[in-house]
Amino acid sequence: MSIYLDNAATTKPCSEAVNAALKAMTENYGNPSSLHRAGLDAQLMLDGARKTIASSIGTESSNIIFTSGATESNNLAIRGICSAYGKRKKKIISSSVEHASVDETLSDMEKQGFEVLRIPPRENGNFYAEDFIKTCDESTVLITMMYVNNETGYILPVQETFNIIKKRFPEIITHTDCVQAYMKLNLKVSRLSADLMSLSGHKVHAAKGTGVLYIKKGIRIIPSVTGGKQERGIRSGTESVPSIASFGAAVEKLSKNIDERYETVSGLKKYLTGRISEIDGIEINSPESSSPYIINISQGKRSEIMLHYLESRGIYISSGSACSKGQQSGVLGQFGITGKRADCALRISMTAETTVQELDEFINALKDGMENLRG
């Protein structure tokens, strides 16, 4: 049996999500924009998923826009805000450790005349709300900050930063990429003072190919995709009902015990870090206060060599963000992890279904690899 420890890249769809997608494909397969009964049945599935996801973050269904995934959600948020509000305000604030779908979009905004300030962590590797806040002024149009870093599990100070910014500069739009936090932490948009929030289905045991952009009522977004006026005209195109239905079903299941699953995974992290500490030559790159779902380590052998060795033992992990295709993203360097330590980094990402036995198998294989591999 294989051991899957790459859940930050994608998760196995739960049975509820699979059944919902199957029902959408075999029974409610109509176009949700059609006016006949088959279309209505598909629309009802969309409505149900929208209501479930909206409830999970404490908002109304009308504020939920379905997209093809979080990459599109991030693009739509940044480009849409810059198009709507960026004629006079040309400054964007972000962190230096964002996902590529945010960072590369910000680079594109720079080419279009926007000033982008990427706030790095301090020398101790931590981010502080005041470092973001002090860069804001009347010319700032947007602040975009991920909630949980996808490579290290580091939790950024989104809530503190956004709450203060909204008091001092209420017109600044706040956006957070919550892909690695959603259904792992209890997130409510009002508590976060978030105007925009990006979510992904396949990170929470739903099908690939669907995401969400939450848009607070009153916030204008200029759409990037136009056409049939689906999703309130903000994201045109026939919705992927099977993927969306699976997203709703997964959220309905997971939202009932977020805290319980968090405690389970926290216990797994404590166990794993304890086992790792017994092995000479391993450094833990994730801070103790990071999300328990992601642990980044450096183990002395080049990441790719160790990754494929573990694969030969039926164990699947990653060397970093799946979107980087094995290339170093530079995120670890921002946290002060450079040189050989960065070259030897591995990311282990778990779920509440991960078992102690699987972690033991991983540790045993890792020890064997460190003893026997070259490089």
C-alpha positions as CSV (number, residue, x, y, z in Angstrom):
1,M,0.0,0.0,0.0
2,S,1.2,3.5,-0.8
3,I,1.6,6.2,1.9
4,Y,0.4,9.6,0.8
5,L,1.9,12.5,2.6
6,D,1.5,15.2,0.0
7,N,-1.9,16.6,1.0
8,A,-0.8,20.3,0.6
9,A,-0.5,19.5,-3.2
10,T,-3.9,17.8,-3.4
11,T,-6.1,15.6,-1.3
12,K,-7.9,12.3,-2.0
13,P,-11.6,13.1,-2.6
14,C,-13.8,11.9,0.2
15,S,-16.6,9.4,-0.6
16,E,-19.2,12.2,-0.1
17,A,-17.5,14.3,-2.7
18,V,-17.2,11.4,-5.2
19,N,-20.9,10.5,-4.8
20,A,-22.0,14.1,-5.3
21,A,-19.9,14.5,-8.4
22,L,-21.2,11.2,-9.7
23,K,-24.8,12.2,-9.1
24,A,-24.2,15.5,-11.0
25,M,-22.7,13.6,-14.0
26,T,-25.3,10.8,-14.2
27,E,-28.5,12.4,-12.9
28,N,-28.3,16.2,-12.7
29,Y,-26.3,16.6,-15.8
30,G,-28.3,19.5,-17.3
31,N,-26.8,23.0,-17.9
32,P,-27.7,25.1,-14.8
33,S,-28.5,28.0,-17.0
34,S,-31.2,26.1,-18.9
35,L,-34.8,26.9,-18.1
36,H,-36.1,23.3,-18.1
37,R,-36.3,20.8,-15.3
38,A,-32.9,19.3,-16.0
39,G,-31.3,22.7,-15.8
40,L,-33.2,23.5,-12.6
41,D,-31.9,20.3,-11.0
42,A,-28.3,21.2,-11.8
43,Q,-28.9,24.7,-10.6
44,L,-30.2,23.4,-7.3
45,M,-27.0,21.5,-6.8
46,L,-25.0,24.7,-7.4
47,D,-27.2,26.5,-5.0
48,G,-26.8,23.9,-2.3
49,A,-23.0,23.9,-2.6
50,R,-22.9,27.7,-2.7
51,K,-24.9,27.9,0.5
52,T,-22.8,25.3,2.3
53,I,-19.5,27.1,1.4
54,A,-20.9,30.5,2.3
55,S,-22.1,29.3,5.7
56,S,-18.6,27.8,6.4
57,I,-17.0,31.2,6.2
58,G,-19.9,33.2,7.7
59,T,-21.3,34.9,4.7
60,E,-24.3,34.9,2.3
61,S,-24.6,32.8,-0.8
62,S,-24.6,35.8,-3.1
63,N,-21.0,36.6,-2.1
64,I,-19.6,33.3,-3.4
65,I,-18.3,33.1,-6.9
66,F,-17.3,29.8,-8.3
67,T,-14.0,29.6,-10.4
68,S,-11.8,26.9,-11.9
69,G,-9.6,26.9,-8.8
70,A,-7.7,29.2,-6.4
71,T,-5.2,30.3,-9.1
72,E,-8.1,31.8,-11.0
73,S,-9.6,33.2,-7.8
74,N,-6.3,34.9,-7.0
75,N,-6.0,36.3,-10.5
76,L,-9.6,37.5,-10.5
77,A,-9.2,39.2,-7.1
78,I,-6.0,41.1,-7.9
79,R,-6.7,41.9,-11.6
80,G,-10.3,42.7,-10.9
81,I,-9.6,45.1,-8.0
82,C,-6.8,46.8,-9.9
83,S,-9.1,47.3,-12.9
84,A,-11.9,48.6,-10.8
85,Y,-10.0,50.9,-8.3
86,G,-6.5,51.3,-9.8
87,K,-6.8,54.4,-11.9
88,R,-5.7,56.7,-9.1
89,K,-4.4,54.3,-6.4
90,K,-1.4,52.4,-7.6
91,K,0.2,50.7,-4.6
92,I,-0.3,47.1,-3.7
93,I,1.0,45.5,-0.4
94,S,1.8,41.8,-0.2
95,S,4.2,39.3,1.5
96,S,7.4,38.0,0.0
97,V,6.2,34.4,0.4
98,E,3.0,34.3,-1.6
99,H,1.9,31.4,-3.9
100,A,3.0,31.8,-7.5
101,S,-0.5,32.6,-8.6
102,V,-0.4,35.8,-6.5
103,D,3.3,36.7,-6.9
104,E,3.4,36.3,-10.7
105,T,0.1,38.3,-11.0
106,L,1.6,41.0,-8.9
107,S,4.6,41.1,-11.2
108,D,2.2,41.6,-14.1
109,M,0.6,44.5,-12.2
110,E,4.0,46.1,-11.9
111,K,4.4,46.0,-15.6
112,Q,1.1,47.8,-15.8
113,G,2.4,50.7,-13.6
114,F,1.5,49.5,-10.1
115,E,3.9,49.8,-7.2
116,V,4.1,46.4,-5.5
117,L,5.7,46.2,-2.0
118,R,6.5,42.6,-0.9
119,I,7.1,42.6,2.8
120,P,9.7,40.1,3.9
121,P,10.0,38.4,7.3
122,R,12.4,39.9,9.8
123,E,15.7,38.3,10.5
124,N,14.1,35.9,13.1
125,G,11.9,34.5,10.2
126,N,8.7,36.0,11.5
127,F,6.2,38.4,9.9
128,Y,4.7,41.2,12.0
129,A,1.5,43.1,11.3
130,E,3.2,46.5,11.9
131,D,5.5,45.9,8.9
132,F,2.6,45.7,6.6
133,I,0.6,48.5,8.2
134,K,3.3,51.1,8.1
135,T,3.6,50.8,4.3
136,C,-0.1,51.6,3.8
137,D,-1.2,55.1,2.8
138,E,-4.0,56.8,0.8
139,S,-2.5,55.6,-2.5
140,T,-2.8,51.9,-1.5
141,V,-5.5,50.0,-3.4
142,L,-5.0,46.5,-2.2
143,I,-3.3,44.3,0.4
144,T,-3.1,40.6,-0.4
145,M,-1.7,38.1,2.1
146,M,-1.8,34.3,2.3
147,Y,-3.1,32.9,5.6
148,V,-0.9,29.8,5.7
149,N,2.3,29.4,3.7
150,N,2.0,26.4,1.4
151,E,5.7,25.3,1.8
152,T,6.3,25.7,5.5
153,G,2.9,26.0,7.1
154,Y,3.8,29.4,8.6
155,I,0.7,31.3,9.7
156,L,0.9,34.9,8.6
157,P,-0.7,37.7,10.7
158,V,-3.7,38.2,8.4
159,Q,-6.3,38.9,11.0
160,E,-4.3,41.4,13.0
161,T,-3.1,43.2,9.9
162,F,-6.4,43.4,8.2
163,N,-8.3,44.5,11.3
164,I,-5.9,47.4,11.9
165,I,-5.8,48.4,8.3
166,K,-9.6,48.5,8.0
167,K,-9.7,50.9,11.0
168,R,-7.0,53.2,9.7
169,F,-7.6,52.9,5.9
170,P,-11.1,51.5,5.4
171,E,-11.0,52.0,1.6
172,I,-8.0,49.6,1.2
173,I,-9.2,46.3,-0.2
174,T,-8.1,43.2,1.7
175,H,-7.6,39.9,0.0
176,T,-6.4,36.6,1.6
177,D,-5.4,33.3,-0.1
178,C,-6.8,30.8,2.3
179,V,-6.1,27.6,0.4
180,Q,-4.0,25.9,3.0
181,A,-6.1,27.2,5.9
182,Y,-9.6,26.5,4.8
183,M,-11.3,23.6,6.6
184,K,-8.2,23.3,8.8
185,L,-8.7,26.5,10.8
186,N,-12.0,28.1,11.6
187,L,-12.2,31.1,9.2
188,K,-14.9,33.7,9.2
189,V,-14.6,36.6,6.8
190,S,-15.9,39.2,9.3
191,R,-13.4,38.2,11.9
192,L,-10.6,38.5,9.3
193,S,-11.9,41.8,8.0
194,A,-11.4,40.2,4.5
195,D,-13.1,41.8,1.5
196,L,-11.9,38.9,-0.7
197,M,-11.0,35.3,0.0
198,S,-9.7,32.6,-2.3
199,L,-10.5,28.9,-1.7
200,S,-9.7,25.6,-3.5
201,G,-11.8,22.4,-3.7
202,H,-9.1,19.9,-4.3
203,K,-7.2,20.9,-1.1
204,V,-10.2,19.9,1.1
205,H,-11.0,16.4,-0.3
206,A,-13.2,17.6,-3.2
207,A,-12.6,17.2,-7.0
208,K,-10.0,19.2,-8.9
209,G,-11.2,22.0,-11.1
210,T,-13.2,24.2,-8.8
211,G,-12.5,27.1,-6.5
212,V,-14.2,30.0,-4.9
213,L,-13.7,33.7,-4.7
214,Y,-15.6,35.3,-1.8
215,I,-16.4,38.9,-2.6
216,K,-17.8,41.1,0.2
217,K,-21.0,42.9,-0.8
218,G,-20.2,46.4,-2.2
219,I,-16.8,45.5,-3.5
220,R,-16.5,45.9,-7.3
221,I,-14.6,43.4,-9.4
222,I,-14.0,43.9,-13.1
223,P,-14.3,40.4,-14.7
224,S,-11.4,38.8,-16.6
225,V,-13.7,36.3,-18.4
226,T,-16.9,37.6,-20.0
227,G,-19.7,35.9,-21.9
228,G,-22.8,34.2,-20.6
229,K,-23.3,36.2,-17.3
230,Q,-22.9,33.1,-15.1
231,E,-21.7,33.8,-11.5
232,R,-23.3,37.3,-11.5
233,G,-21.3,38.1,-14.6
234,I,-18.1,38.1,-12.6
235,R,-17.0,34.7,-14.0
236,S,-18.8,33.7,-17.1
237,G,-18.8,30.2,-18.5
238,T,-20.9,27.1,-17.7
239,E,-20.2,26.1,-14.2
240,S,-18.6,22.7,-13.5
241,V,-21.5,21.3,-11.6
242,P,-19.8,17.9,-10.7
243,S,-16.7,19.6,-9.2
244,I,-18.8,22.2,-7.4
245,A,-21.2,19.6,-6.0
246,S,-18.2,17.7,-4.7
247,F,-16.8,20.8,-3.2
248,G,-20.0,21.5,-1.3
249,A,-20.3,17.9,-0.1
250,A,-16.7,17.9,1.2
251,V,-17.2,21.1,3.0
252,E,-20.5,19.9,4.5
253,K,-18.6,16.9,5.9
254,L,-15.5,18.7,7.1
255,S,-17.0,21.8,8.6
256,K,-18.7,19.7,11.4
257,N,-15.4,18.8,13.2
258,I,-12.7,21.3,12.2
259,D,-11.4,21.7,15.7
260,E,-11.4,18.0,16.4
261,R,-9.4,17.2,13.2
262,Y,-7.0,20.1,14.0
263,E,-6.3,18.4,17.4
264,T,-5.8,15.0,15.7
265,V,-3.3,16.5,13.2
266,S,-1.5,18.5,16.0
267,G,-0.9,15.2,17.7
268,L,0.4,13.6,14.5
269,K,2.8,16.6,14.1
270,K,4.0,16.3,17.7
271,Y,4.7,12.6,17.1
272,L,6.4,13.1,13.8
273,T,8.7,15.9,15.0
274,G,9.6,13.8,18.0
275,R,10.6,10.9,15.8
276,I,12.5,13.3,13.5
277,S,14.4,14.8,16.5
278,E,15.9,11.3,17.1
279,I,17.7,11.4,13.7
280,D,21.0,13.2,13.4
281,G,21.3,15.5,10.4
282,I,17.7,16.6,10.1
283,E,16.6,20.2,10.6
284,I,12.9,21.3,10.9
285,N,12.2,24.3,8.8
286,S,8.6,24.9,9.9
287,P,8.2,27.0,13.1
288,E,6.6,25.3,16.1
289,S,3.6,27.6,15.8
290,S,3.0,26.7,12.1
291,S,0.0,24.8,10.8
292,P,0.3,21.2,11.9
293,Y,-0.9,20.1,8.5
294,I,2.5,21.0,6.9
295,I,6.0,20.2,8.1
296,N,9.1,21.2,6.1
297,I,12.4,19.6,6.9
298,S,16.0,19.4,5.5
299,Q,17.6,16.0,5.6
300,G,21.1,16.1,4.1
301,K,20.3,14.6,0.7
302,R,19.2,16.5,-2.4
303,S,15.4,16.8,-2.4
304,E,14.8,15.1,-5.7
305,I,17.0,12.2,-4.9
306,M,15.3,11.5,-1.6
307,L,11.8,12.1,-3.0
308,H,12.3,9.4,-5.7
309,Y,13.8,7.1,-3.2
310,L,10.8,7.4,-0.9
311,E,8.6,7.0,-4.0
312,S,10.3,3.6,-4.6
313,R,9.2,2.7,-1.1
314,G,5.6,3.7,-1.9
315,I,5.8,7.0,0.0
316,Y,4.7,10.2,-1.6
317,I,5.8,13.6,-0.4
318,S,7.1,16.7,-2.2
319,S,10.1,19.0,-2.2
320,G,7.9,22.1,-2.0
321,S,5.0,23.7,-3.8
322,A,3.5,21.3,-6.4
323,C,3.1,24.3,-8.7
324,S,6.8,24.9,-8.9
325,K,7.3,21.5,-10.6
326,G,10.4,20.7,-8.5
327,Q,11.9,24.1,-9.0
328,Q,12.9,26.1,-5.9
329,S,10.4,28.8,-5.5
330,G,12.5,31.1,-3.4
331,V,10.0,31.0,-0.5
332,L,12.4,29.0,1.7
333,G,15.1,31.7,1.1
334,Q,12.8,34.3,2.4
335,F,12.6,32.4,5.7
336,G,16.4,32.3,5.8
337,I,16.7,28.7,4.5
338,T,19.3,28.7,1.8
339,G,22.1,26.7,0.2
340,K,22.3,23.0,0.8
341,R,19.6,23.2,3.5
342,A,17.2,24.5,0.9
343,D,18.4,22.0,-1.7
344,C,17.6,19.2,0.8
345,A,14.2,20.4,1.8
346,L,11.2,18.1,1.9
347,R,7.5,18.9,2.6
348,I,5.4,16.4,4.5
349,S,1.7,17.3,4.6
350,M,-1.0,15.4,6.5
351,T,-4.7,15.0,7.1
352,A,-6.7,13.7,10.0
353,E,-6.8,10.4,8.2
354,T,-2.9,10.1,8.3
355,T,-1.9,7.3,10.8
356,V,1.0,6.9,13.2
357,Q,1.9,3.7,11.4
358,E,2.3,5.6,8.1
359,L,4.5,8.2,9.8
360,D,6.6,5.3,11.2
361,E,7.0,3.8,7.7
362,F,8.0,7.2,6.4
363,I,10.6,7.7,9.2
364,N,12.1,4.3,8.6
365,A,12.4,4.9,4.9
366,L,13.9,8.3,5.4
367,K,16.5,6.9,7.8
368,D,17.4,4.3,5.2
369,G,17.7,6.9,2.5
370,M,19.9,9.1,4.5
371,E,22.2,6.2,5.3
372,N,22.4,4.7,1.8
373,L,21.9,7.4,-0.8
374,R,24.6,9.6,-2.4
375,G,24.0,13.3,-3.1
